[in-house]
């Protein structure tokens, strides 16, 4: 593997890690908003 290929692989892995973190944040936000929406739809007791 050349130095350029090694650098490209390192950058790709860094981008993948960042995208996975962003995906997790979005997944948690969607779950939170879904739960909040369900609570708003319930009638008060």
OpenMM code with the backbone's topology and positions (N, CA, C; nanometers):
from openmm import Vec3, app, unit

residues = "UNK UNK UNK UNK UNK UNK UNK UNK UNK UNK UNK UNK UNK UNK UNK UNK UNK UNK UNK UNK UNK UNK UNK UNK UNK UNK UNK UNK UNK UNK UNK UNK UNK UNK UNK UNK UNK UNK UNK UNK UNK UNK UNK UNK UNK".split()
positions = [
    Vec3(0.0853, -0.1179, 0.0000),
    Vec3(0.0000, 0.0000, 0.0000),
    Vec3(0.0900, 0.1246, 0.0000),
    Vec3(0.0575, 0.2173, -0.0860),
    Vec3(0.1380, 0.3387, -0.0944),
    Vec3(0.1024, 0.4338, 0.0199),
    Vec3(0.1857, 0.5337, 0.0371),
    Vec3(0.1605, 0.6340, 0.1418),
    Vec3(0.0296, 0.7081, 0.1137),
    Vec3(0.0041, 0.7393, -0.0134),
    Vec3(-0.1195, 0.8099, -0.0498),
    Vec3(-0.2421, 0.7235, -0.0200),
    Vec3(-0.2323, 0.5950, -0.0505),
    Vec3(-0.3443, 0.5049, -0.0230),
    Vec3(-0.3681, 0.4923, 0.1270),
    Vec3(-0.2620, 0.4871, 0.2018),
    Vec3(-0.2724, 0.4781, 0.3469),
    Vec3(-0.3398, 0.6032, 0.4042),
    Vec3(-0.3015, 0.7176, 0.3533),
    Vec3(-0.3620, 0.8441, 0.3969),
    Vec3(-0.5102, 0.8485, 0.3596),
    Vec3(-0.5434, 0.8046, 0.2382),
    Vec3(-0.6838, 0.8002, 0.1954),
    Vec3(-0.7653, 0.7088, 0.2850),
    Vec3(-0.7105, 0.5932, 0.3182),
    Vec3(-0.7805, 0.4990, 0.4051),
    Vec3(-0.8029, 0.5586, 0.5428),
    Vec3(-0.7014, 0.6258, 0.5967),
    Vec3(-0.7144, 0.6892, 0.7290),
    Vec3(-0.8237, 0.7959, 0.7266),
    Vec3(-0.8263, 0.8772, 0.6220),
    Vec3(-0.9297, 0.9814, 0.6104),
    Vec3(-1.0686, 0.9194, 0.5947),
    Vec3(-1.0785, 0.8132, 0.5167),
    Vec3(-1.2078, 0.7466, 0.4975),
    Vec3(-1.2587, 0.6897, 0.6293),
    Vec3(-1.1701, 0.6289, 0.7071),
    Vec3(-1.2102, 0.5736, 0.8366),
    Vec3(-1.2544, 0.6844, 0.9317),
    Vec3(-1.1861, 0.7992, 0.9254),
    Vec3(-1.2238, 0.9130, 1.0096),
    Vec3(-1.3634, 0.9637, 0.9718),
    Vec3(-1.3907, 0.9725, 0.8409),
    Vec3(-1.5225, 1.0175, 0.7948),
    Vec3(-1.6312, 0.9188, 0.8336),
    Vec3(-1.6015, 0.7893, 0.8226),
    Vec3(-1.6981, 0.6868, 0.8608),
    Vec3(-1.7321, 0.6993, 1.0085),
    Vec3(-1.6307, 0.7168, 1.0924),
    Vec3(-1.6520, 0.7310, 1.2366),
    Vec3(-1.7403, 0.8525, 1.2658),
    Vec3(-1.7131, 0.9644, 1.1997),
    Vec3(-1.7927, 1.0855, 1.2197),
    Vec3(-1.9373, 1.0643, 1.1748),
    Vec3(-1.9553, 1.0014, 1.0590),
    Vec3(-2.0904, 0.9760, 1.0101),
    Vec3(-2.1668, 0.8812, 1.1014),
    Vec3(-2.0980, 0.7828, 1.1577),
    Vec3(-2.1632, 0.6924, 1.2521),
    Vec3(-2.2070, 0.7670, 1.3776),
    Vec3(-2.1252, 0.8602, 1.4239),
    Vec3(-2.1618, 0.9395, 1.5412),
    Vec3(-2.2817, 1.0292, 1.5097),
    Vec3(-2.2794, 1.0919, 1.3931),
    Vec3(-2.3914, 1.1772, 1.3539),
    Vec3(-2.5191, 1.0965, 1.3397),
    Vec3(-2.5075, 0.9770, 1.2843),
    Vec3(-2.6233, 0.8898, 1.2683),
    Vec3(-2.6823, 0.8523, 1.4037),
    Vec3(-2.5974, 0.8256, 1.5002),
    Vec3(-2.6441, 0.7913, 1.6346),
    Vec3(-2.7170, 0.9096, 1.6976),
    Vec3(-2.6653, 1.0293, 1.6807),
    Vec3(-2.7322, 1.1488, 1.7344),
    Vec3(-2.8696, 1.1648, 1.6704),
    Vec3(-2.8770, 1.1485, 1.5403),
    Vec3(-3.0056, 1.1617, 1.4714),
    Vec3(-3.1035, 1.0523, 1.5129),
    Vec3(-3.0521, 0.9297, 1.5320),
    Vec3(-3.1380, 0.8199, 1.5747),
    Vec3(-3.1967, 0.8492, 1.7136),
    Vec3(-3.1129, 0.8991, 1.8034),
    Vec3(-3.1607, 0.9315, 1.9382),
    Vec3(-3.2593, 1.0476, 1.9361),
    Vec3(-3.2318, 1.1471, 1.8526),
    Vec3(-3.3229, 1.2618, 1.8427),
    Vec3(-3.4580, 1.2175, 1.7875),
    Vec3(-3.4567, 1.1313, 1.6891),
    Vec3(-3.5824, 1.0823, 1.6317),
    Vec3(-3.6616, 1.0038, 1.7363),
    Vec3(-3.5935, 0.9212, 1.8148),
    Vec3(-3.6612, 0.8446, 1.9198),
    Vec3(-3.7199, 0.9384, 2.0250),
    Vec3(-3.6429, 1.0400, 2.0635),
    Vec3(-3.6910, 1.1363, 2.1630),
    Vec3(-3.8138, 1.2109, 2.1112),
    Vec3(-3.8059, 1.2583, 1.9881),
    Vec3(-3.9182, 1.3335, 1.9325),
    Vec3(-4.0405, 1.2446, 1.9124),
    Vec3(-4.0185, 1.1198, 1.8794),
    Vec3(-4.1291, 1.0251, 1.8650),
    Vec3(-4.1994, 1.0059, 1.9991),
    Vec3(-4.1216, 0.9895, 2.1052),
    Vec3(-4.1803, 0.9735, 2.2376),
    Vec3(-4.2529, 1.1011, 2.2813),
    Vec3(-4.1936, 1.2156, 2.2534),
    Vec3(-4.2570, 1.3430, 2.2893),
    Vec3(-4.3884, 1.3590, 2.2142),
    Vec3(-4.3897, 1.3183, 2.0890),
    Vec3(-4.5109, 1.3275, 2.0086),
    Vec3(-4.6186, 1.2356, 2.0630),
    Vec3(-4.5805, 1.1170, 2.1076),
    Vec3(-4.6779, 1.0250, 2.1668),
    Vec3(-4.7376, 1.0833, 2.2949),
    Vec3(-4.6515, 1.1469, 2.3757),
    Vec3(-4.7002, 1.2065, 2.5010),
    Vec3(-4.7962, 1.3211, 2.4729),
    Vec3(-4.7733, 1.3979, 2.3701),
    Vec3(-4.8622, 1.5095, 2.3360),
    Vec3(-4.9977, 1.4585, 2.2894),
    Vec3(-4.9982, 1.3427, 2.2275),
    Vec3(-5.1222, 1.2865, 2.1763),
    Vec3(-5.2097, 1.2237, 2.2822),
    Vec3(-5.1559, 1.2020, 2.4023),
    Vec3(-5.2342, 1.1392, 2.5090),
    Vec3(-5.3249, 1.2410, 2.5748),
    Vec3(-5.4379, 1.1928, 2.6218),
    Vec3(-5.5286, 1.2835, 2.6907),
    Vec3(-5.4814, 1.3031, 2.8346),
    Vec3(-5.4996, 1.4229, 2.8892),
    Vec3(-5.4546, 1.4490, 3.0268),
    Vec3(-5.5360, 1.3653, 3.1261),
    Vec3(-5.4706, 1.3223, 3.2339),
    Vec3(-5.5397, 1.2397, 3.3345),
    Vec3(-5.5675, 1.3185, 3.4601),
] * unit.nanometer
topology = app.Topology()
chain = topology.addChain("A")
for resn in residues:
    res = topology.addResidue(resn, chain)
    for name in ("N", "CA", "C"):
        topology.addAtom(name, app.Element.getBySymbol(name[0]), res)
